[in-house]
Amino acid sequence: MIETARLAGFFAAHGIWCVSEGETLIPLLGYEHADGEYGMDRLMFDDYAEGARAGQDALADGDPSWVGAVLVADGYIHLDQGKTDALVVEAVQYGPYRQTMQVAVPYRPAEDPRGSRCTGPSS
């Protein structure tokens, strides 16, 4: 699972960079092949949520050439201070014993008067 966590971190960092520049993050699906090569697809749909659902379906189905895959989608989580923008990262390691992980990276949008930044529970 370590390699899949590394893959998740790689694509989460790309998502963080996108939102820090003020871009809307189109859901992205990153994957790793057995030879160590990475690939990425942007899930461009008319409706953002539809793209995220398509990514979740792709993670569930997998691809025979993938050893791991990651979906990074923009969303919200609820923290003590309320509803907070966050990148939701879902990762799957394929193989005989499929393993999954999900993390959320809270952030302040670029247009926030305090400036964009990844936030923690007390930021």
C-alpha positions in Angstrom: 0.0 0.0 0.0 3.0 2.3 0.4 3.4 2.7 -3.4 -0.3 3.5 -3.7 -0.1 6.1 -0.9 2.9 7.6 -2.7 0.8 7.7 -5.9 -2.1 9.4 -4.0 0.3 12.0 -2.6 1.7 12.7 -6.1 -1.7 13.4 -7.6 -3.1 15.1 -4.5 -0.1 17.6 -4.7 -1.1 18.2 -8.4 -4.7 19.0 -7.2 -3.4 21.3 -4.5 -1.3 23.2 -7.0 -4.3 23.6 -9.3 -6.6 25.0 -6.6 -3.8 27.2 -5.2 -3.6 28.9 -8.6 -7.4 29.6 -8.5 -8.3 26.9 -11.0 -11.4 24.7 -10.7 -10.1 21.2 -10.2 -11.6 18.9 -12.9 -11.7 15.5 -11.2 -8.6 13.6 -12.1 -7.8 9.9 -12.2 -4.2 9.0 -11.8 -2.9 5.5 -12.1 0.3 3.5 -12.1 1.2 0.6 -14.4 3.2 -2.5 -13.4 6.3 -0.9 -15.1 6.1 2.1 -12.7 4.8 4.5 -15.4 2.1 7.0 -14.3 -0.9 8.1 -16.4 -3.6 10.6 -15.7 -7.1 11.3 -17.2 -9.1 14.5 -16.6 -12.7 13.5 -16.1 -14.4 16.4 -18.0 -18.2 16.1 -17.9 -20.9 18.8 -18.1 -21.6 18.2 -14.4 -18.7 18.2 -12.0 -20.4 15.5 -9.8 -20.9 13.3 -12.8 -17.1 13.4 -13.4 -16.4 12.4 -9.8 -18.9 9.5 -10.1 -17.3 8.3 -13.3 -13.9 8.4 -11.4 -15.4 6.4 -8.6 -16.7 3.8 -11.1 -13.3 3.6 -12.8 -11.6 3.0 -9.4 -14.1 0.3 -8.6 -13.7 -1.4 -12.0 -10.0 -0.9 -12.2 -8.0 -1.7 -15.4 -6.0 -4.9 -15.8 -2.8 -2.8 -16.5 -3.1 -0.8 -13.2 -1.4 -1.7 -10.0 -2.9 1.3 -8.2 -5.2 4.3 -9.0 -6.2 7.5 -7.4 -9.2 9.8 -7.8 -8.8 13.5 -6.7 -12.0 15.5 -6.7 -12.9 18.9 -5.2 -15.6 18.8 -2.6 -16.4 19.7 1.0 -15.9 18.3 4.4 -17.4 19.3 7.8 -14.9 20.5 10.4 -15.5 22.1 13.8 -15.6 25.5 12.0 -18.1 24.4 9.5 -18.3 23.4 5.9 -14.8 23.5 4.4 -13.5 23.2 0.8 -11.4 20.1 0.5 -9.8 17.8 -2.1 -11.1 14.3 -1.5 -8.5 11.7 -2.5 -9.5 8.1 -3.0 -6.9 5.4 -3.7 -7.0 1.8 -4.6 -4.2 -0.8 -4.7 -5.3 -3.6 -7.0 -4.2 -7.2 -6.8 -5.3 -10.3 -5.0 -6.0 -8.3 -1.8 -7.4 -5.0 -2.9 -6.8 -2.2 -0.4 -8.3 1.2 -0.3 -7.7 4.5 1.4 -9.4 7.9 1.5 -8.2 11.2 2.8 -9.3 14.8 2.6 -7.1 17.8 2.2 -8.9 21.0 3.5 -8.0 24.2 1.8 -8.9 27.9 1.5 -9.8 28.9 -2.1 -7.5 31.4 -3.9 -10.3 34.0 -3.8 -10.4 33.9 0.0 -9.3 37.4 1.3 -6.9 35.6 3.7 -5.2 33.9 0.7 -5.2 30.3 -0.5 -3.6 27.6 1.6 -4.1 24.1 2.7 -5.7 24.2 6.1 -5.7 22.0 9.2 -8.6 21.6 11.6 -7.7 24.9 13.4 -6.6 27.1 10.5 
